[in-house]
Amino acid sequence: MCIFCWSSATSRLCDSCRRSLRPVPTSTVAGLLIASAAAHEGVARRLVHLLKYQAMEAAGMTLAELMAPRVPGDAATLVPVPRARARRMRYGVDPARVLADSLAEITGLPVVDCLAPALWWPSHAGMGRSQRRAPGFRSLRSAPAGGLLVDDVLTTGATLAAAAQLAGCRRAVTATRAESRRLE
């Protein structure tokens, strides 16, 4: 059964929902190469929201299945970009961690926690780059060579760029990319 439209399907997404996903090209932000599985619209956007705000981990596995082909062959570890602890407590999930764990199941790559979240920072949802504050996380350790950042949505790239600088990663993979925002 399709996780999105509930129609009969042999996989997590039916053929119709899968065909509705729009691929996006690889992006570069502040020297960080970012591959996203789909545009942040329609089915993909709803799956992200089911994971992020309703803690539906099956949506995370579905997104990870879409992300897996975008994981570079020479990636050595998966590094989740943490959600603020207060939001994780409120919504019951850290989306990037669920995506990283699901990708680990698919790819066999280990998950390495290189970044620690702060208790809280202002939500960046819907904001442009100039409105965003520095993300509220700190470095625990540098990522091993071949570390790949994992996050749910690429909007302006500010959060991923900050995470890359702290963790020492040069590449990232996200479930979706919001194309209405200008990457800088």
N, C-alpha and C positions, 0 to 999 in steps of 0.2 A: 504494500500500500504506500502511495506517495505521501511523504511527510507534509507536503504543502497543500495539495488539493484533495487528498484522501481518495484519489482514484486508484484503480487497480494498477499495480506496477510490480515489477520483479526486483526493483532496487529502491533506494530511499527517495528518489525523484522519478516521476513518470517521464516519458519521452517528451511530452508537451511542455512540462515545466522546465526540463533540462534545455530544450530548444529555445526557451524564452530568455535564458541567461545570455547576456551580451559580454563577450570578451573585451578586455581592455589591454592596450599595449603596456609594456614595462615602463616604469617611470624612474627618473633619477632626481633625488632631492638631496641637496647638500652633499653630493658625492655618494649617497646611499642608493644602491640599485634596488628597486622595489617591484616585485611581481605580484599582481592581484588576480584572483581567480575570476572575478566578474565585476561588472558595473554595479554600483550600489543603488539598485532599482528593482522593482517588482519582486520576483521570487527571492532573489539573493538578499535584498534589503529586509524582507520579512523574515528570512531565516536568521539573519544577524539579530534582528529584534527579538525573535523567539529565544535565542541563546542569551542575549545580553540582558533582557528585561523580564524574561519568564523562566530563566534557568533551564531551558529545554536542551539538555545535553545531546539528544539525538540530532538536533539542528546543528550542533557543533561538529558531530561526526559527519553529517552530510556536507557541511562547508569544508571540512578537512579533506573529504574525498575530492571535492572540486579543486582544492588548493594543491593537493599532492603532485599533480603534473607540473606545477610551477616551482617545486622545490628543486634547486640546482643539484645535479648529480654529484658534485663534490662537496655538498654541505655535510658537515660533521656533527653538528649539534643544533638543537632547536632552543631558542632563547625567548620565552614569552615576555611581552611588555605588560607589566602588572597594572591592574586596576586599583584605584584607591581602596583601602581596606573598608572604609565606611560604605562605599558603593557595593563592594563585594558582600558585605553583611546585609545591606538593604535588599539586594537582588538575588543573593544566594549563589553567585557565580562570578568567577574571573574568566571572561570570555577568551582572552589570549591563552590562558593556562589550559582551558578545555580544548582549544584548537591545537595547541602544542602537544598535549597528551594524545589527542586523536591522530594527529600527524605522526606521532611517534609509533602508534600502533600500526599505521599504514606503511611507514617508511623504514621502521626499525632504528631510527636515529634517537639518541638519548636527549632528554630535556634537561637543560642546565639553567638553574636560577641564578642569573647574574645581576638582576635588578630587584630592589626591595621597594614596595610601595609605601607612600606616606599614608597617614590615617585618612586625609582628605585633601582634595584640591578642587577648584571650580570645574564644573563640567565644561567640556569643549564642544559638545554636540551643537552643530549649527553655526559655530563661530568661524570667522576667517582667521588667517594667520596673525594679523595685527591685534586681534582681540584675545588671543590665547596667551595664557601665562605659562611659565616654565612648568613642565610636568612635575608632579610630586613624587618622584622616586629617586633612589640613590643607588650607587653601584655597590654590589656585594663583592664582585670579582670581575675580571675581564673574561670575555668569552674565549674559549679555545679557538685556535685557527679553524676556519670553516664554520664559525657560528652564524646562524641565520635567525634574525629577529622574526617573531610571529605576533601578529596583531589582527584584530577583527576588521577595522575600517581604516583606509588611507583617505584622509581629507586634505589637509594642507601639507602634511609631511612633517610638521613641527614636532609632534610627539615621537615619531620614529627617528627623526634626526637627533633629538636629544638622547633617546635610548641608545642609538648607535654610537654616539660620542662616549657615553658612560660605559657601555659594554664592550666597545671596540669592534663592533660588527660593521661589515661593509655591504651586507645584503639583507633584504627582508622579504617576507611573503605575507600578504593579507588576504582575507576572505573577499573583501570588496574594495572598490575605489569609488569615492564620491566625485564624479566628474564636474559637478557644478562649482566646485571650489578650484581656485587656481593653485597649482603646485608651485612652490618656490624653492 
